[in-house]
Amino acid sequence: MLCKPTQAHMQALSTLSRLPEWMEVNRLLQAELDETAEQLFTAADDAATRKLQGRAKLLRELQNLVATAPDVLAKMRGQK
């Protein structure tokens, strides 16, 4: 991630994770991640490989951040 998420960010992600629409967005992200993985297998040079690795990392981090948002938010609230 570019920066550490704040409590407000985690609140928004936690809310998003409970919306039925999130499943559609998550499917889209997963499809992009799968396509990126396929492209990684056929990448011809270092620059392309690094670009695809960065893309895959960002997609995966976003999925993980939303998936763990409710638990992380609960911990954040417990610390204050």
PDB file of N, CA, C and O in Angstrom:
ATOM      1  N   MET A   1       0.837  -1.185   0.000  1.00  0.00           N
ATOM      2  CA  MET A   1       0.000   0.000   0.000  1.00  0.00           C
ATOM      3  C   MET A   1       0.880   1.247   0.000  1.00  0.00           C
ATOM      4  O   MET A   1       2.026   1.231   0.449  1.00  0.00           O
ATOM      5  N   LEU A   2       0.317   2.291  -0.505  1.00  0.00           N
ATOM      6  CA  LEU A   2       1.062   3.533  -0.565  1.00  0.00           C
ATOM      7  C   LEU A   2       1.209   4.179   0.804  1.00  0.00           C
ATOM      8  O   LEU A   2       2.222   4.817   1.088  1.00  0.00           O
ATOM      9  N   CYS A   3       0.211   4.015   1.642  1.00  0.00           N
ATOM     10  CA  CYS A   3       0.281   4.574   2.990  1.00  0.00           C
ATOM     11  C   CYS A   3      -0.495   3.663   3.935  1.00  0.00           C
ATOM     12  O   CYS A   3      -1.301   2.832   3.516  1.00  0.00           O
ATOM     13  N   LYS A   4      -0.228   3.845   5.202  1.00  0.00           N
ATOM     14  CA  LYS A   4      -0.931   3.041   6.203  1.00  0.00           C
ATOM     15  C   LYS A   4      -2.365   3.553   6.327  1.00  0.00           C
ATOM     16  O   LYS A   4      -2.574   4.750   6.526  1.00  0.00           O
ATOM     17  N   PRO A   5      -3.350   2.669   6.213  1.00  0.00           N
ATOM     18  CA  PRO A   5      -4.739   3.108   6.292  1.00  0.00           C
ATOM     19  C   PRO A   5      -5.081   3.666   7.675  1.00  0.00           C
ATOM     20  O   PRO A   5      -4.641   3.143   8.699  1.00  0.00           O
ATOM     21  N   THR A   6      -5.865   4.726   7.680  1.00  0.00           N
ATOM     22  CA  THR A   6      -6.331   5.318   8.925  1.00  0.00           C
ATOM     23  C   THR A   6      -7.595   4.603   9.392  1.00  0.00           C
ATOM     24  O   THR A   6      -8.122   3.736   8.695  1.00  0.00           O
ATOM     25  N   GLN A   7      -8.067   4.971  10.561  1.00  0.00           N
ATOM     26  CA  GLN A   7      -9.299   4.392  11.068  1.00  0.00           C
ATOM     27  C   GLN A   7     -10.468   4.739  10.134  1.00  0.00           C
ATOM     28  O   GLN A   7     -11.358   3.915   9.925  1.00  0.00           O
ATOM     29  N   ALA A   8     -10.466   5.935   9.584  1.00  0.00           N
ATOM     30  CA  ALA A   8     -11.529   6.320   8.650  1.00  0.00           C
ATOM     31  C   ALA A   8     -11.491   5.450   7.391  1.00  0.00           C
ATOM     32  O   ALA A   8     -12.533   5.037   6.881  1.00  0.00           O
ATOM     33  N   HIS A   9     -10.283   5.177   6.898  1.00  0.00           N
ATOM     34  CA  HIS A   9     -10.156   4.297   5.735  1.00  0.00           C
ATOM     35  C   HIS A   9     -10.699   2.906   6.060  1.00  0.00           C
ATOM     36  O   HIS A   9     -11.441   2.320   5.272  1.00  0.00           O
ATOM     37  N   MET A  10     -10.326   2.393   7.209  1.00  0.00           N
ATOM     38  CA  MET A  10     -10.751   1.049   7.582  1.00  0.00           C
ATOM     39  C   MET A  10     -12.261   0.989   7.801  1.00  0.00           C
ATOM     40  O   MET A  10     -12.894  -0.025   7.505  1.00  0.00           O
ATOM     41  N   GLN A  11     -12.840   2.081   8.322  1.00  0.00           N
ATOM     42  CA  GLN A  11     -14.296   2.137   8.489  1.00  0.00           C
ATOM     43  C   GLN A  11     -14.982   2.043   7.132  1.00  0.00           C
ATOM     44  O   GLN A  11     -15.949   1.300   6.964  1.00  0.00           O
ATOM     45  N   ALA A  12     -14.473   2.802   6.168  1.00  0.00           N
ATOM     46  CA  ALA A  12     -15.048   2.775   4.819  1.00  0.00           C
ATOM     47  C   ALA A  12     -14.902   1.387   4.191  1.00  0.00           C
ATOM     48  O   ALA A  12     -15.846   0.876   3.587  1.00  0.00           O
ATOM     49  N   LEU A  13     -13.729   0.780   4.330  1.00  0.00           N
ATOM     50  CA  LEU A  13     -13.509  -0.552   3.768  1.00  0.00           C
ATOM     51  C   LEU A  13     -14.356  -1.604   4.469  1.00  0.00           C
ATOM     52  O   LEU A  13     -14.840  -2.541   3.834  1.00  0.00           O
ATOM     53  N   SER A  14     -14.532  -1.453   5.771  1.00  0.00           N
ATOM     54  CA  SER A  14     -15.364  -2.385   6.521  1.00  0.00           C
ATOM     55  C   SER A  14     -16.809  -2.315   6.045  1.00  0.00           C
ATOM     56  O   SER A  14     -17.466  -3.342   5.878  1.00  0.00           O
ATOM     57  N   THR A  15     -17.297  -1.105   5.830  1.00  0.00           N
ATOM     58  CA  THR A  15     -18.649  -0.924   5.305  1.00  0.00           C
ATOM     59  C   THR A  15     -18.755  -1.537   3.913  1.00  0.00           C
ATOM     60  O   THR A  15     -19.715  -2.245   3.610  1.00  0.00           O
ATOM     61  N   LEU A  16     -17.770  -1.264   3.078  1.00  0.00           N
ATOM     62  CA  LEU A  16     -17.746  -1.805   1.715  1.00  0.00           C
ATOM     63  C   LEU A  16     -17.771  -3.325   1.723  1.00  0.00           C
ATOM     64  O   LEU A  16     -18.449  -3.940   0.900  1.00  0.00           O
ATOM     65  N   SER A  17     -17.041  -3.931   2.640  1.00  0.00           N
ATOM     66  CA  SER A  17     -16.939  -5.394   2.662  1.00  0.00           C
ATOM     67  C   SER A  17     -18.271  -6.071   2.964  1.00  0.00           C
ATOM     68  O   SER A  17     -18.455  -7.247   2.653  1.00  0.00           O
ATOM     69  N   ARG A  18     -19.190  -5.342   3.563  1.00  0.00           N
ATOM     70  CA  ARG A  18     -20.497  -5.927   3.901  1.00  0.00           C
ATOM     71  C   ARG A  18     -21.557  -5.706   2.825  1.00  0.00           C
ATOM     72  O   ARG A  18     -22.647  -6.274   2.902  1.00  0.00           O
ATOM     73  N   LEU A  19     -21.248  -4.896   1.836  1.00  0.00           N
ATOM     74  CA  LEU A  19     -22.220  -4.628   0.769  1.00  0.00           C
ATOM     75  C   LEU A  19     -22.257  -5.786  -0.219  1.00  0.00           C
ATOM     76  O   LEU A  19     -21.213  -6.340  -0.563  1.00  0.00           O
ATOM     77  N   PRO A  20     -23.454  -6.156  -0.680  1.00  0.00           N
ATOM     78  CA  PRO A  20     -23.538  -7.231  -1.676  1.00  0.00           C
ATOM     79  C   PRO A  20     -22.755  -6.891  -2.945  1.00  0.00           C
ATOM     80  O   PRO A  20     -22.223  -7.778  -3.614  1.00  0.00           O
ATOM     81  N   GLU A  21     -22.693  -5.617  -3.262  1.00  0.00           N
ATOM     82  CA  GLU A  21     -21.978  -5.189  -4.465  1.00  0.00           C
ATOM     83  C   GLU A  21     -20.483  -5.452  -4.377  1.00  0.00           C
ATOM     84  O   GLU A  21     -19.812  -5.556  -5.404  1.00  0.00           O
ATOM     85  N   TRP A  22     -19.956  -5.560  -3.173  1.00  0.00           N
ATOM     86  CA  TRP A  22     -18.524  -5.810  -3.016  1.00  0.00           C
ATOM     87  C   TRP A  22     -18.141  -7.135  -3.667  1.00  0.00           C
ATOM     88  O   TRP A  22     -17.052  -7.254  -4.229  1.00  0.00           O
ATOM     89  N   MET A  23     -19.014  -8.118  -3.599  1.00  0.00           N
ATOM     90  CA  MET A  23     -18.685  -9.416  -4.190  1.00  0.00           C
ATOM     91  C   MET A  23     -18.436  -9.278  -5.691  1.00  0.00           C
ATOM     92  O   MET A  23     -17.551  -9.938  -6.235  1.00  0.00           O
ATOM     93  N   GLU A  24     -19.203  -8.431  -6.357  1.00  0.00           N
ATOM     94  CA  GLU A  24     -18.990  -8.206  -7.788  1.00  0.00           C
ATOM     95  C   GLU A  24     -17.661  -7.496  -8.032  1.00  0.00           C
ATOM     96  O   GLU A  24     -16.923  -7.850  -8.951  1.00  0.00           O
ATOM     97  N   VAL A  25     -17.365  -6.513  -7.221  1.00  0.00           N
ATOM     98  CA  VAL A  25     -16.088  -5.804  -7.355  1.00  0.00           C
ATOM     99  C   VAL A  25     -14.935  -6.762  -7.071  1.00  0.00           C
ATOM    100  O   VAL A  25     -13.922  -6.745  -7.769  1.00  0.00           O
ATOM    101  N   ASN A  26     -15.090  -7.585  -6.062  1.00  0.00           N
ATOM    102  CA  ASN A  26     -14.039  -8.538  -5.711  1.00  0.00           C
ATOM    103  C   ASN A  26     -13.819  -9.548  -6.834  1.00  0.00           C
ATOM    104  O   ASN A  26     -12.683  -9.934  -7.110  1.00  0.00           O
ATOM    105  N   ARG A  27     -14.903  -9.977  -7.480  1.00  0.00           N
ATOM    106  CA  ARG A  27     -14.768 -10.882  -8.630  1.00  0.00           C
ATOM    107  C   ARG A  27     -13.992 -10.206  -9.761  1.00  0.00           C
ATOM    108  O   ARG A  27     -13.152 -10.830 -10.410  1.00  0.00           O
ATOM    109  N   LEU A  28     -14.281  -8.930  -9.986  1.00  0.00           N
ATOM    110  CA  LEU A  28     -13.560  -8.172 -11.004  1.00  0.00           C
ATOM    111  C   LEU A  28     -12.073  -8.092 -10.656  1.00  0.00           C
ATOM    112  O   LEU A  28     -11.220  -8.310 -11.518  1.00  0.00           O
ATOM    113  N   LEU A  29     -11.762  -7.781  -9.401  1.00  0.00           N
ATOM    114  CA  LEU A  29     -10.364  -7.710  -8.975  1.00  0.00           C
ATOM    115  C   LEU A  29      -9.678  -9.065  -9.120  1.00  0.00           C
ATOM    116  O   LEU A  29      -8.522  -9.138  -9.537  1.00  0.00           O
ATOM    117  N   GLN A  30     -10.391 -10.137  -8.776  1.00  0.00           N
ATOM    118  CA  GLN A  30      -9.809 -11.470  -8.894  1.00  0.00           C
ATOM    119  C   GLN A  30      -9.547 -11.827 -10.346  1.00  0.00           C
ATOM    120  O   GLN A  30      -8.522 -12.427 -10.667  1.00  0.00           O
ATOM    121  N   ALA A  31     -10.474 -11.460 -11.226  1.00  0.00           N
ATOM    122  CA  ALA A  31     -10.272 -11.720 -12.654  1.00  0.00           C
ATOM    123  C   ALA A  31      -9.058 -10.951 -13.168  1.00  0.00           C
ATOM    124  O   ALA A  31      -8.275 -11.478 -13.958  1.00  0.00           O
ATOM    125  N   GLU A  32      -8.904  -9.714 -12.723  1.00  0.00           N
ATOM    126  CA  GLU A  32      -7.736  -8.918 -13.110  1.00  0.00           C
ATOM    127  C   GLU A  32      -6.455  -9.548 -12.573  1.00  0.00           C
ATOM    128  O   GLU A  32      -5.436  -9.592 -13.263  1.00  0.00           O
ATOM    129  N   LEU A  33      -6.518 -10.032 -11.345  1.00  0.00           N
ATOM    130  CA  LEU A  33      -5.358 -10.685 -10.740  1.00  0.00           C
ATOM    131  C   LEU A  33      -4.999 -11.961 -11.497  1.00  0.00           C
ATOM    132  O   LEU A  33      -3.822 -12.227 -11.741  1.00  0.00           O
ATOM    133  N   ASP A  34      -5.991 -12.739 -11.864  1.00  0.00           N
ATOM    134  CA  ASP A  34      -5.747 -13.965 -12.635  1.00  0.00           C
ATOM    135  C   ASP A  34      -5.133 -13.640 -13.995  1.00  0.00           C
ATOM    136  O   ASP A  34      -4.194 -14.304 -14.433  1.00  0.00           O
ATOM    137  N   GLU A  35      -5.667 -12.622 -14.657  1.00  0.00           N
ATOM    138  CA  GLU A  35      -5.135 -12.209 -15.959  1.00  0.00           C
ATOM    139  C   GLU A  35      -3.693 -11.714 -15.823  1.00  0.00           C
ATOM    140  O   GLU A  35      -2.844 -12.001 -16.667  1.00  0.00           O
ATOM    141  N   THR A  36      -3.437 -10.980 -14.768  1.00  0.00           N
ATOM    142  CA  THR A  36      -2.076 -10.482 -14.525  1.00  0.00           C
ATOM    143  C   THR A  36      -1.114 -11.642 -14.310  1.00  0.00           C
ATOM    144  O   THR A  36       0.014 -11.615 -14.803  1.00  0.00           O
ATOM    145  N   ALA A  37      -1.551 -12.655 -13.581  1.00  0.00           N
ATOM    146  CA  ALA A  37      -0.711 -13.830 -13.352  1.00  0.00           C
ATOM    147  C   ALA A  37      -0.398 -14.530 -14.668  1.00  0.00           C
ATOM    148  O   ALA A  37       0.736 -14.947 -14.902  1.00  0.00           O
ATOM    149  N   GLU A  38      -1.400 -14.656 -15.522  1.00  0.00           N
ATOM    150  CA  GLU A  38      -1.174 -15.262 -16.838  1.00  0.00           C
ATOM    151  C   GLU A  38      -0.163 -14.453 -17.645  1.00  0.00           C
ATOM    152  O   GLU A  38       0.721 -15.022 -18.286  1.00  0.00           O
ATOM    153  N   GLN A  39      -0.291 -13.144 -17.617  1.00  0.00           N
ATOM    154  CA  GLN A  39       0.633 -12.281 -18.346  1.00  0.00           C
ATOM    155  C   GLN A  39       2.053 -12.386 -17.793  1.00  0.00           C
ATOM    156  O   GLN A  39       3.024 -12.268 -18.540  1.00  0.00           O
ATOM    157  N   LEU A  40       2.170 -12.604 -16.495  1.00  0.00           N
ATOM    158  CA  LEU A  40       3.490 -12.757 -15.881  1.00  0.00           C
ATOM    159  C   LEU A  40       4.232 -13.964 -16.463  1.00  0.00           C
ATOM    160  O   LEU A  40       5.449 -13.924 -16.640  1.00  0.00           O
ATOM    161  N   PHE A  41       3.496 -15.025 -16.757  1.00  0.00           N
ATOM    162  CA  PHE A  41       4.125 -16.222 -17.306  1.00  0.00           C
ATOM    163  C   PHE A  41       4.701 -15.995 -18.691  1.00  0.00           C
ATOM    164  O   PHE A  41       5.631 -16.687 -19.106  1.00  0.00           O
ATOM    165  N   THR A  42       4.147 -15.023 -19.407  1.00  0.00           N
ATOM    166  CA  THR A  42       4.607 -14.780 -20.772  1.00  0.00           C
ATOM    167  C   THR A  42       5.347 -13.453 -20.929  1.00  0.00           C
ATOM    168  O   THR A  42       5.677 -13.057 -22.047  1.00  0.00           O
ATOM    169  N   ALA A  43       5.610 -12.768 -19.825  1.00  0.00           N
ATOM    170  CA  ALA A  43       6.303 -11.479 -19.906  1.00  0.00           C
ATOM    171  C   ALA A  43       7.685 -11.670 -20.525  1.00  0.00           C
ATOM    172  O   ALA A  43       8.428 -12.581 -20.159  1.00  0.00           O
ATOM    173  N   ALA A  44       8.008 -10.800 -21.459  1.00  0.00           N
ATOM    174  CA  ALA A  44       9.229 -10.968 -22.247  1.00  0.00           C
ATOM    175  C   ALA A  44      10.455 -10.292 -21.651  1.00  0.00           C
ATOM    176  O   ALA A  44      11.583 -10.667 -21.973  1.00  0.00           O
ATOM    177  N   ASP A  45      10.255  -9.305 -20.793  1.00  0.00           N
ATOM    178  CA  ASP A  45      11.416  -8.595 -20.265  1.00  0.00           C
ATOM    179  C   ASP A  45      11.214  -8.199 -18.804  1.00  0.00           C
ATOM    180  O   ASP A  45      10.117  -8.307 -18.257  1.00  0.00           O
ATOM    181  N   ASP A  46      12.296  -7.741 -18.195  1.00  0.00           N
ATOM    182  CA  ASP A  46      12.279  -7.376 -16.779  1.00  0.00           C
ATOM    183  C   ASP A  46      11.299  -6.253 -16.468  1.00  0.00           C
ATOM    184  O   ASP A  46      10.589  -6.302 -15.464  1.00  0.00           O
ATOM    185  N   ALA A  47      11.261  -5.246 -17.327  1.00  0.00           N
ATOM    186  CA  ALA A  47      10.376  -4.104 -17.079  1.00  0.00           C
ATOM    187  C   ALA A  47       8.918  -4.543 -17.057  1.00  0.00           C
ATOM    188  O   ALA A  47       8.159  -4.135 -16.177  1.00  0.00           O
ATOM    189  N   ALA A  48       8.531  -5.355 -18.002  1.00  0.00           N
ATOM    190  CA  ALA A  48       7.153  -5.850 -18.050  1.00  0.00           C
ATOM    191  C   ALA A  48       6.853  -6.720 -16.833  1.00  0.00           C
ATOM    192  O   ALA A  48       5.778  -6.626 -16.240  1.00  0.00           O
ATOM    193  N   THR A  49       7.801  -7.556 -16.472  1.00  0.00           N
ATOM    194  CA  THR A  49       7.622  -8.427 -15.309  1.00  0.00           C
ATOM    195  C   THR A  49       7.426  -7.615 -14.040  1.00  0.00           C
ATOM    196  O   THR A  49       6.515  -7.895 -13.260  1.00  0.00           O
ATOM    197  N   ARG A  50       8.258  -6.626 -13.828  1.00  0.00           N
ATOM    198  CA  ARG A  50       8.153  -5.788 -12.619  1.00  0.00           C
ATOM    199  C   ARG A  50       6.838  -5.014 -12.592  1.00  0.00           C
ATOM    200  O   ARG A  50       6.223  -4.874 -11.535  1.00  0.00           O
ATOM    201  N   LYS A  51       6.407  -4.516 -13.736  1.00  0.00           N
ATOM    202  CA  LYS A  51       5.140  -3.797 -13.818  1.00  0.00           C
ATOM    203  C   LYS A  51       3.983  -4.714 -13.431  1.00  0.00           C
ATOM    204  O   LYS A  51       3.109  -4.330 -12.654  1.00  0.00           O
ATOM    205  N   LEU A  52       3.985  -5.910 -13.971  1.00  0.00           N
ATOM    206  CA  LEU A  52       2.921  -6.867 -13.665  1.00  0.00           C
ATOM    207  C   LEU A  52       2.970  -7.322 -12.209  1.00  0.00           C
ATOM    208  O   LEU A  52       1.927  -7.531 -11.589  1.00  0.00           O
ATOM    209  N   GLN A  53       4.174  -7.475 -11.659  1.00  0.00           N
ATOM    210  CA  GLN A  53       4.302  -7.842 -10.251  1.00  0.00           C
ATOM    211  C   GLN A  53       3.717  -6.756  -9.355  1.00  0.00           C
ATOM    212  O   GLN A  53       3.030  -7.051  -8.378  1.00  0.00           O
ATOM    213  N   GLY A  54       3.994  -5.502  -9.693  1.00  0.00           N
ATOM    214  CA  GLY A  54       3.449  -4.388  -8.925  1.00  0.00           C
ATOM    215  C   GLY A  54       1.932  -4.347  -9.000  1.00  0.00           C
ATOM    216  O   GLY A  54       1.257  -4.095  -8.002  1.00  0.00           O
ATOM    217  N   ARG A  55       1.407  -4.592 -10.178  1.00  0.00           N
ATOM    218  CA  ARG A  55      -0.044  -4.617 -10.369  1.00  0.00           C
ATOM    219  C   ARG A  55      -0.671  -5.727  -9.540  1.00  0.00           C
ATOM    220  O   ARG A  55      -1.672  -5.511  -8.857  1.00  0.00           O
ATOM    221  N   ALA A  56      -0.085  -6.909  -9.601  1.00  0.00           N
ATOM    222  CA  ALA A  56      -0.610  -8.044  -8.841  1.00  0.00           C
ATOM    223  C   ALA A  56      -0.556  -7.770  -7.344  1.00  0.00           C
ATOM    224  O   ALA A  56      -1.489  -8.102  -6.612  1.00  0.00           O
ATOM    225  N   LYS A  57       0.526  -7.170  -6.897  1.00  0.00           N
ATOM    226  CA  LYS A  57       0.668  -6.866  -5.470  1.00  0.00           C
ATOM    227  C   LYS A  57      -0.411  -5.892  -5.008  1.00  0.00           C
ATOM    228  O   LYS A  57      -1.014  -6.087  -3.953  1.00  0.00           O
ATOM    229  N   LEU A  58      -0.655  -4.851  -5.787  1.00  0.00           N
ATOM    230  CA  LEU A  58      -1.670  -3.873  -5.423  1.00  0.00           C
ATOM    231  C   LEU A  58      -3.062  -4.499  -5.387  1.00  0.00           C
ATOM    232  O   LEU A  58      -3.826  -4.258  -4.452  1.00  0.00           O
ATOM    233  N   LEU A  59      -3.394  -5.297  -6.396  1.00  0.00           N
ATOM    234  CA  LEU A  59      -4.705  -5.947  -6.422  1.00  0.00           C
ATOM    235  C   LEU A  59      -4.890  -6.854  -5.213  1.00  0.00           C
ATOM    236  O   LEU A  59      -5.938  -6.840  -4.567  1.00  0.00           O
ATOM    237  N   ARG A  60      -3.867  -7.636  -4.917  1.00  0.00           N
ATOM    238  CA  ARG A  60      -3.959  -8.564  -3.777  1.00  0.00           C
ATOM    239  C   ARG A  60      -4.046  -7.820  -2.456  1.00  0.00           C
ATOM    240  O   ARG A  60      -4.817  -8.206  -1.576  1.00  0.00           O
ATOM    241  N   GLU A  61      -3.260  -6.751  -2.306  1.00  0.00           N
ATOM    242  CA  GLU A  61      -3.305  -5.973  -1.071  1.00  0.00           C
ATOM    243  C   GLU A  61      -4.679  -5.346  -0.868  1.00  0.00           C
ATOM    244  O   GLU A  61      -5.186  -5.307   0.253  1.00  0.00           O
ATOM    245  N   LEU A  62      -5.276  -4.859  -1.936  1.00  0.00           N
ATOM    246  CA  LEU A  62      -6.606  -4.270  -1.818  1.00  0.00           C
ATOM    247  C   LEU A  62      -7.629  -5.320  -1.395  1.00  0.00           C
ATOM    248  O   LEU A  62      -8.456  -5.068  -0.518  1.00  0.00           O
ATOM    249  N   GLN A  63      -7.572  -6.481  -2.008  1.00  0.00           N
ATOM    250  CA  GLN A  63      -8.484  -7.562  -1.609  1.00  0.00           C
ATOM    251  C   GLN A  63      -8.292  -7.929  -0.138  1.00  0.00           C
ATOM    252  O   GLN A  63      -9.266  -8.086   0.599  1.00  0.00           O
ATOM    253  N   ASN A  64      -7.053  -8.063   0.278  1.00  0.00           N
ATOM    254  CA  ASN A  64      -6.769  -8.426   1.667  1.00  0.00           C
ATOM    255  C   ASN A  64      -7.190  -7.329   2.636  1.00  0.00           C
ATOM    256  O   ASN A  64      -7.703  -7.610   3.719  1.00  0.00           O
ATOM    257  N   LEU A  65      -6.973  -6.090   2.242  1.00  0.00           N
ATOM    258  CA  LEU A  65      -7.333  -4.972   3.106  1.00  0.00           C
ATOM    259  C   LEU A  65      -8.834  -4.948   3.360  1.00  0.00           C
ATOM    260  O   LEU A  65      -9.268  -4.761   4.497  1.00  0.00           O
ATOM    261  N   VAL A  66      -9.621  -5.133   2.319  1.00  0.00           N
ATOM    262  CA  VAL A  66     -11.078  -5.141   2.488  1.00  0.00           C
ATOM    263  C   VAL A  66     -11.507  -6.362   3.300  1.00  0.00           C
ATOM    264  O   VAL A  66     -12.372  -6.255   4.170  1.00  0.00           O
ATOM    265  N   ALA A  67     -10.912  -7.511   3.023  1.00  0.00           N
ATOM    266  CA  ALA A  67     -11.289  -8.741   3.733  1.00  0.00           C
ATOM    267  C   ALA A  67     -11.000  -8.657   5.233  1.00  0.00           C
ATOM    268  O   ALA A  67     -11.747  -9.205   6.043  1.00  0.00           O
ATOM    269  N   THR A  68      -9.932  -7.980   5.596  1.00  0.00           N
ATOM    270  CA  THR A  68      -9.552  -7.903   7.012  1.00  0.00           C
ATOM    271  C   THR A  68     -10.017  -6.625   7.698  1.00  0.00           C
ATOM    272  O   THR A  68      -9.791  -6.445   8.895  1.00  0.00           O
ATOM    273  N   ALA A  69     -10.666  -5.736   6.945  1.00  0.00           N
ATOM    274  CA  ALA A  69     -11.053  -4.423   7.483  1.00  0.00           C
ATOM    275  C   ALA A  69     -11.880  -4.499   8.772  1.00  0.00           C
ATOM    276  O   ALA A  69     -11.578  -3.763   9.711  1.00  0.00           O
ATOM    277  N   PRO A  70     -12.900  -5.346   8.863  1.00  0.00           N
ATOM    278  CA  PRO A  70     -13.675  -5.377  10.109  1.00  0.00           C
ATOM    279  C   PRO A  70     -12.824  -5.732  11.335  1.00  0.00           C
ATOM    280  O   PRO A  70     -12.972  -5.118  12.391  1.00  0.00           O
ATOM    281  N   ASP A  71     -11.945  -6.708  11.197  1.00  0.00           N
ATOM    282  CA  ASP A  71     -11.093  -7.101  12.324  1.00  0.00           C
ATOM    283  C   ASP A  71     -10.064  -6.030  12.657  1.00  0.00           C
ATOM    284  O   ASP A  71      -9.829  -5.733  13.828  1.00  0.00           O
ATOM    285  N   VAL A  72      -9.458  -5.455  11.637  1.00  0.00           N
ATOM    286  CA  VAL A  72      -8.463  -4.400  11.859  1.00  0.00           C
ATOM    287  C   VAL A  72      -9.122  -3.189  12.506  1.00  0.00           C
ATOM    288  O   VAL A  72      -8.552  -2.579  13.410  1.00  0.00           O
ATOM    289  N   LEU A  73     -10.315  -2.839  12.049  1.00  0.00           N
ATOM    290  CA  LEU A  73     -11.039  -1.706  12.615  1.00  0.00           C
ATOM    291  C   LEU A  73     -11.357  -1.952  14.083  1.00  0.00           C
ATOM    292  O   LEU A  73     -11.216  -1.051  14.910  1.00  0.00           O
ATOM    293  N   ALA A  74     -11.780  -3.151  14.407  1.00  0.00           N
ATOM    294  CA  ALA A  74     -12.079  -3.484  15.804  1.00  0.00           C
ATOM    295  C   ALA A  74     -10.837  -3.336  16.672  1.00  0.00           C
ATOM    296  O   ALA A  74     -10.919  -2.830  17.792  1.00  0.00           O
ATOM    297  N   LYS A  75      -9.689  -3.773  16.166  1.00  0.00           N
ATOM    298  CA  LYS A  75      -8.436  -3.631  16.911  1.00  0.00           C
ATOM    299  C   LYS A  75      -8.057  -2.166  17.072  1.00  0.00           C
ATOM    300  O   LYS A  75      -7.613  -1.745  18.140  1.00  0.00           O
ATOM    301  N   MET A  76      -8.235  -1.387  15.996  1.00  0.00           N
ATOM    302  CA  MET A  76      -7.929   0.041  16.066  1.00  0.00           C
ATOM    303  C   MET A  76      -8.779   0.741  17.111  1.00  0.00           C
ATOM    304  O   MET A  76      -8.285   1.575  17.870  1.00  0.00           O
ATOM    305  N   ARG A  77     -10.046   0.401  17.145  1.00  0.00           N
ATOM    306  CA  ARG A  77     -10.948   1.017  18.107  1.00  0.00           C
ATOM    307  C   ARG A  77     -10.604   0.595  19.528  1.00  0.00           C
ATOM    308  O   ARG A  77     -10.766   1.376  20.466  1.00  0.00           O
ATOM    309  N   GLY A  78     -10.134  -0.629  19.690  1.00  0.00           N
ATOM    310  CA  GLY A  78      -9.748  -1.103  21.007  1.00  0.00           C
ATOM    311  C   GLY A  78      -8.500  -0.444  21.552  1.00  0.00           C
ATOM    312  O   GLY A  78      -8.293  -0.408  22.765  1.00  0.00           O
ATOM    313  N   GLN A  79      -7.662   0.079  20.664  1.00  0.00           N
ATOM    314  CA  GLN A  79      -6.414   0.719  21.077  1.00  0.00           C
ATOM    315  C   GLN A  79      -6.618   2.151  21.520  1.00  0.00           C
ATOM    316  O   GLN A  79      -5.750   2.722  22.180  1.00  0.00           O
ATOM    317  N   LYS A  80      -7.745   2.741  21.173  1.00  0.00           N
ATOM    318  CA  LYS A  80      -7.958   4.163  21.511  1.00  0.00           C
ATOM    319  C   LYS A  80      -8.728   4.323  22.769  1.00  0.00           C
ATOM    320  O   LYS A  80      -8.992   5.448  23.192  1.00  0.00           O
TER     321      LYS A  80
END
